Amino acid sequence: MKQEINFRDPVVQSVVNKFVDRSDVGYAKYGKTLRDDPSDIFVWLNHLQEELMDATLYLQRLKEEISSLREEKEILNSIHEIDVIDPEFVVPPPIWKTRRGDEMSFTIDEDEPMGIFYRTFSK
């Protein structure tokens, strides 16, 4: 069956294309359409439950990634708030708090190539 659709929204078009691609994968794997699958209702419910559990895992992983990126951004932003007394001496805030409640501080060592040691303390 072929159908022509004029999309107003490219986001909707992208999702529809993904549905069609997903259907093609399922057909290639099982040799039948979803409509032609005679599985019992509890089989369908089990498939749905497994998919939702997978989705929850993906959401958790993405939340952790976003949280990590936010922490890094906060650290970078706080570095810009360092008071420079003169080019040879920098006074950082003594302790930074991370989102998880850990504390972070750093010291400056002129003998080190980067000159900065980062330390993280857990409560």
C-alpha positions as CSV (number, residue, x, y, z in Angstrom):
1,M,0.0,0.0,0.0
2,K,1.4,3.4,-0.9
3,Q,0.2,6.7,0.5
4,E,1.4,10.3,-0.1
5,I,1.4,12.5,2.9
6,N,2.1,16.3,3.0
7,F,3.7,17.1,6.3
8,R,3.4,20.6,7.9
9,D,5.7,19.6,10.7
10,P,9.2,18.1,10.0
11,V,9.2,16.6,13.5
12,V,6.0,14.6,12.7
13,Q,7.5,13.6,9.4
14,S,10.6,12.3,11.2
15,V,8.6,10.3,13.6
16,V,6.4,8.8,10.9
17,N,9.5,7.8,8.9
18,K,10.9,6.1,12.0
19,F,7.6,4.1,12.4
20,V,7.8,3.0,8.8
21,D,11.5,2.0,9.3
22,R,10.6,0.1,12.5
23,S,7.8,-1.7,10.7
24,D,10.2,-2.7,7.9
25,V,12.6,-4.2,10.5
26,G,9.8,-6.1,12.2
27,Y,8.6,-7.5,9.0
28,A,12.1,-8.6,7.9
29,K,12.6,-10.3,11.3
30,Y,9.2,-12.0,11.7
31,G,7.9,-12.2,8.1
32,K,4.5,-10.8,9.0
33,T,2.9,-7.5,9.9
34,L,1.8,-6.6,13.4
35,R,-1.8,-6.9,12.2
36,D,-1.2,-10.5,11.1
37,D,0.4,-11.6,14.4
38,P,-2.0,-13.8,16.3
39,S,-0.2,-13.6,19.6
40,D,-2.2,-13.8,22.8
41,I,-3.1,-10.5,24.6
42,F,-0.8,-11.4,27.5
43,V,2.1,-11.8,25.0
44,W,1.3,-8.2,23.8
45,L,1.2,-6.9,27.4
46,N,4.5,-8.6,28.2
47,H,6.1,-7.0,25.1
48,L,4.8,-3.6,26.1
49,Q,6.0,-4.0,29.7
50,E,9.5,-5.0,28.5
51,E,9.6,-2.0,26.1
52,L,8.5,0.4,28.9
53,M,11.1,-1.0,31.2
54,D,13.8,-0.5,28.5
55,A,12.5,3.1,28.1
56,T,12.8,3.7,31.8
57,L,16.5,2.5,31.7
58,Y,17.2,4.8,28.7
59,L,15.6,7.8,30.6
60,Q,17.7,7.1,33.7
61,R,20.9,6.9,31.7
62,L,20.0,10.2,29.9
63,K,19.2,11.9,33.2
64,E,22.6,10.8,34.6
65,E,24.4,12.2,31.5
66,I,22.5,15.5,31.7
67,S,23.3,15.8,35.4
68,S,27.0,15.1,34.7
69,L,27.0,17.8,32.0
70,R,25.3,20.3,34.3
71,E,27.9,19.6,37.0
72,E,30.8,20.2,34.5
73,K,29.1,23.4,33.3
74,E,28.8,24.6,36.9
75,I,32.4,23.9,37.6
76,L,33.5,25.7,34.4
77,N,31.2,28.7,35.3
78,S,32.7,28.9,38.8
79,I,36.2,28.9,37.4
80,H,35.3,32.1,35.6
81,E,34.5,33.6,39.0
82,I,38.1,33.1,40.3
83,D,39.6,36.4,41.6
84,V,42.9,37.1,40.0
85,I,45.1,39.2,42.3
86,D,48.1,39.3,39.9
87,P,49.1,37.1,37.0
88,E,51.2,34.8,39.2
89,F,48.7,34.3,42.1
90,V,45.1,33.2,41.8
91,V,42.7,32.9,44.7
92,P,40.0,30.3,44.0
93,P,36.8,29.9,46.0
94,P,38.0,27.5,48.7
95,I,35.4,24.8,48.2
96,W,32.8,24.2,45.5
97,K,29.7,22.0,46.1
98,T,28.6,19.6,43.4
99,R,25.0,18.7,42.8
100,R,25.5,15.3,44.5
101,G,26.5,17.1,47.7
102,D,30.2,16.3,47.3
103,E,32.7,19.1,47.9
104,M,35.4,20.0,45.4
105,S,38.4,22.2,45.9
106,F,41.7,22.8,44.1
107,T,45.1,24.0,44.8
108,I,47.6,25.6,42.6
109,D,51.1,24.2,42.2
110,E,53.5,26.1,40.0
111,D,55.7,22.9,39.6
112,E,52.9,21.0,37.8
113,P,52.4,21.5,34.1
114,M,48.7,22.4,34.4
115,G,49.3,24.1,37.8
116,I,46.0,22.8,39.3
117,F,45.1,19.8,41.4
118,Y,41.4,19.0,41.7
119,R,40.2,17.1,44.7
120,T,36.7,15.8,45.3
121,F,35.5,15.0,48.9
122,S,32.4,12.9,49.6
123,K,30.3,13.7,52.7
